[in-house]
Amino acid sequence: MSEDTGSPTPIPEETSPEEQPPNFLERATGARSGVLQAILVPTLAILSALIIGAFIIALTDLEALSLFREDALGALGQMAGGVWVAYRSLFLGAFGSIYAISETLFAATPLILAGLAVALGFRAGLFNIGVTGQMLIGGMAAIFVGLNVQLPAVLHIPLALVAAIIGGAIWAGIAGVLKARTGAHEVITTIMLNFIALFFVEYLLKTPLFQEPGRNNPQSEILPESAQFPFLFGADYRVSIGLLIALAAVFFVYWLLFRSSLGFEFRAVGFNPTAGQYAGMKVASLYVLVMAISGSLAGLAGANQAMGLAPYQVTQAFAGTIGFDAIALALLGRSHPFGVLWAGLLFGALKAGGRQMQAAAQIPLELVIVVQALIIVFIASPELVRAIYRVKAREEEPTQLTRGWGG
């Protein structure tokens, strides 16, 4: 029997909410806040963008403006009706039917892959602005395998995807090597590599390896059926296995960044490369590796545009503006894989719904881009949103983007 020493038993101190480990939602959004904070601020940001967008749509109604002096109330009613038709068409075009949802998913697929490429670079303190070039090279590598290798689809498609991964990784790795060896800033090198890739692809599309017979313009042959992405929900819907590849990439990047030692090194170097080097990390090698992985994701986005988009042939501009939209996606998603996923779905909805808004309400498609830009502005300025709506802020873990020009 033990003796009672008479000393009071220490009572464990309660952990304050700020000291508690983050829950799944906080990890998934990158925000050190609760459920309400994680959802409320982005929702209010989107609402603010839609309100300002409504004013812009109303002011573009020249017929209503001309009637304003004669019948102000009638003009305001006409403006309000135009805004209602525009936003209703936007919503229906994005979510109003199974076909609309499929178009949203179809538009979101390459955006998610490209956004992950930029977000991964951000986490390591690198600004990969060369996703367009990496998409072009990766897509061309996939097309080369698709046109020049004869295999059944179960082998042909994976082989083409591997070629796209390697092509994108090599092209982005060039910027990584230049960064590691010479200190050349990745923004400059990746921008220049975009232009090199663009004209290199134009040249390749004029060679017999790629060019469609009987044509003089730079355009590839049509990929054989064995190299085309199969549809997930039948030929009536354009959603292909590219969506599954994008979702798999989201979980892979999440595992890489937050469940692997390599991802820890990426994030550590992103926050402070000097401290990482002092801790024994090979910073130069990590720069090359993160750029290569980032480029491989961009290469998959390029393969999606070549193998998952009818008529399954490409011109030199098959990457479109996706590479630059990816920068906005990474910022909107707070450089977090799940955040990029939701941002990709949002942008996919705006793209899919914007086409119907243009047709039904005679609204220029450029206004959808304006709404996207407004959403990015408000999402990137959470303190402004909190100030407007008087939302009390809690401490958030800073999201590493880049180390700046002087890094």
Summary of the structure (lengths in Angstrom):
residues: 407
radius of gyration: 24.6
end to end distance: 65.2
largest distance: 99.0
contacts: 1412
relative contact order: 0.18
helix: 67%
strand: 1%
